[in-house]
Amino acid sequence: MTAEALNAERPLRLAGEAVIGRLGDIATTLPDEVTKATPEIPWREVKGMRVVAAHAYHRIDYEEVWVTLARRRPRMDEAIKCWRHAQG
């Protein structure tokens, strides 16, 4: 999906907001050992985006939502998979 598609379709924007919220919820429940072992992920910002999506939705930057979903979320997945693999 492109940023333009996200901006053009309200249902896609709402879905993006929901995913951002879920990512933030997950980030808040991760053990410290995970967040410390994956410093390449900006966990504080991930949590902060969840707060904006849930409580300050008038301030949502949909370009940032798109970048997070298209580029950062796959890196988050990979970082967690690498951490899990290293744990054996």
C-alpha positions in Angstrom: 0.0 0.0 0.0 1.2 3.5 -0.7 1.0 6.5 1.5 -1.4 8.1 -0.9 -3.7 5.1 -0.6 -3.7 5.4 3.2 -4.4 9.1 3.0 -7.2 8.6 0.4 -9.2 6.0 2.3 -10.6 6.7 5.7 -11.1 2.9 6.5 -7.4 2.4 5.8 -6.4 5.3 8.1 -8.6 3.9 10.9 -7.0 0.4 10.4 -3.6 2.0 10.5 -4.4 3.7 13.7 -5.6 0.4 15.2 -2.4 -1.3 14.2 -0.4 1.5 15.7 -2.4 1.1 18.9 -1.8 -2.6 19.0 1.9 -2.2 18.5 2.1 0.3 21.3 0.1 -2.0 23.6 2.5 -4.8 22.8 5.5 -2.6 23.4 4.3 -1.7 26.8 4.1 -5.4 27.8 7.5 -6.5 26.5 9.9 -7.5 29.2 12.8 -5.1 29.7 15.2 -7.8 28.5 13.6 -7.6 25.1 13.6 -3.8 24.8 17.2 -3.7 26.0 18.3 -6.4 23.6 16.6 -4.6 20.6 17.9 -1.0 20.9 17.5 -0.5 17.2 13.8 -0.2 17.8 12.6 3.2 19.2 10.4 1.6 21.8 9.6 4.9 23.6 8.4 6.4 20.3 6.3 3.3 19.6 4.6 3.7 22.9 4.1 7.4 22.3 2.4 6.8 19.0 -0.1 4.5 20.7 -0.9 7.3 23.1 -1.5 9.8 20.2 -3.6 7.2 18.3 -5.7 6.5 21.4 -6.1 9.9 23.0 -4.9 12.7 20.7 -6.1 11.4 17.4 -6.5 15.0 16.1 -2.6 15.1 16.1 -2.0 11.9 14.1 0.5 12.3 11.4 -0.6 9.8 8.7 2.7 10.0 6.9 4.3 8.8 10.1 1.7 6.1 10.4 2.5 4.9 6.9 6.2 4.9 7.5 5.7 3.0 10.7 3.5 0.4 9.1 5.5 0.0 5.9 9.0 0.3 7.1 9.4 0.2 10.8 7.0 -2.6 11.7 8.8 -5.2 9.5 12.1 -4.2 11.3 10.4 -4.6 14.6 9.2 -8.1 13.6 12.7 -9.0 12.5 14.3 -7.7 15.7 11.9 -9.7 17.9 12.5 -12.8 15.8 16.3 -12.4 16.1 15.9 -12.0 19.8 13.8 -15.1 20.1 16.2 -17.1 18.0 19.1 -16.0 20.2 17.2 -17.1 23.3 17.1 -20.6 21.9 
